[in-house]
Amino acid sequence: MSLLRQFSKDTLLYGLGKGVKKFIGLLLLPLYTRALSPAEFGILDSLGALMFFISVFFTLGLDSSTSYFYFKEQDEKVRGKILYTAFIIRLLAIIPATILSFFAHPISKLMFGSEQYAGAVLITFLLIPANIIMSEQELIYRFNRKAWNYNLITISKSLCNILGGVLLVVHLKWSVFGAQLASLMSTMFIVLFSFISYSRFRYTYTFNKTIAVKLIRYGFPLIWASLGVWVYSVSDRFFLIHYKSLEEIGFYSIGSTFSQPIGLINMAIQMSFGVLFYEVYHAEAQSKMKSKQLMKQVLYLYVTVASMLALALSVFSYEIVKFTATLDYINGIVVIPVLTCSLIFAQMIEIVPAGISLSEKTWHFTWIIFVAALVNAGLNFVFIPSLGYLGAAVTTLLANIVYFVLVDIISSRYFNADFSRIKIFFFMAIFMLFANFFPISEIFWGVQFNPIYKLLLLILFVPVPFAFGFIDKSSFYLFLKKLKP
């Protein structure tokens, strides 16, 4: 089986689970957008940003460090020790999360100007260790190439969450508190189910101090890298709270929600590419030609598929949001093209820096993300006061571009896949011209378009990736043929 075919099959398998999960999650959106105001939707998004910030310090970069040392080691018993040692370290997050829960009232007052949401803040703190442990459960399925098992727990978690959301938010009308509680309950249930049914058999029940030191030493620089990611990806919510309103966060959040199909593809690729790439790299001779070719092919194929989907989401954003949510949220469509483009660059960031990881020089991530975070923070002061939630989206995109450029320059010193950077940037510029036309016209100028015109624009974009040489006609048909069983 070719590497590209193996990557495609793994991506489709993982994408299936995430796709079903997102689809199930979208069933909650019409209910949530009618049960919650844009401001309350903004509060949910802000709590997500808070949880991300705290999780940065609690995770200790364990996802990356566990992945690296797991595949570096061939002995299954030692691999089991690595997993168990990481599991114990993750469990320790329960202690600081419990301590933070005692400060739920003042934090609610600080963030939202009221203690009304203290209960939701408390549940958010308890969600942090639950999500950290859930992350490890997902890693174990990925390490062992158990895509269908992974899909099972992913879909089950989403189903539990939707049932809890309907009961607590829609029926009992517990608002933001109910939404967070539904998430906590579903996560804890699936973690327990996953551990009992599968992952407990993958551990070697011995905590190894030497392994723990290696995991933390490798992952520690990534804490600051992840903190930088938080600054340039979600800290804009707090700028919006300060300069604008929770309602604007709600608009931004709805735009972000409908950009998530790109995040779905990104997640599937992250789960499939890394495992396949490291396997090929460590099994290959000195030249590493297969590894370089794999990265180049995956990058071009990803940009092609993601841009087509992103364009469809952007062009038909008015119809999608109007049908799925309510017109109260319609202003959020103007950020969909910007955020989808940002997500595409964010995924390229996950693909190209293999050289940094392979050389174990992870400290590069720290200063690179620090620079990107400074760019984001500085531009937030400029764009958010004048452009509001659209300004927040623009700063996120610019920060991701800066990050991509810097990480690519450094990584190529150690591992250069020799893809065309100029083509990628020129292609994305064309994408942005196509994607922004309809949302901007509909919101800022009040123009309404026949959906046929929108479909024609999509068709006009189809030849562009072929013209750029990202894919060609013959290889495209061959690729589709190889996907068949």
Secondary structure, 3 states (H helix, E strand, C coil): CCHHHHHHHHHHHHHHHHHHHHHHHHHHHHHHHHHCCHHHHHHHHHHHHHHHHHHHHHHCCHHHHHHHHHHHCCCHHHHHHHHHHHHHHHHCCHHHHHHHHCCHHHHHHHHHCCHHHHHHHHHHHHHHHHHHHHHHHHHHHHHCCCHHHHHHHHHHHHHHHHHHHHHHHHHCCCHHHHHHHHHHHHHHHHHHHHHHHCHHHCCCCCCCHHHHHHHHHHHHHHHHHHHHHHHHHCCHHHHHHHHCCHHHHHHHHHHHHCCHHHHHHHHHHHHHHHHHHHHHHHHCCCCCHHHHHHHHHHHHHHHHHHHHHHHHHHHCHHHHHHHHCCHHHHHHHHHHHHHHHHHHHHHHHHHCCHHHHHCCCCHHHHHHHHHHHHHHHHHHHHHHHHHCHHHHHHHHHHHHHHHHHHHHHHHCCCCCCCCCHHHHHHHHHHHHHHHHHHHHHHHHCCCCCCHHHHHHHHHHHCHHHHHCCCCCHHHHHHHHHHHCC
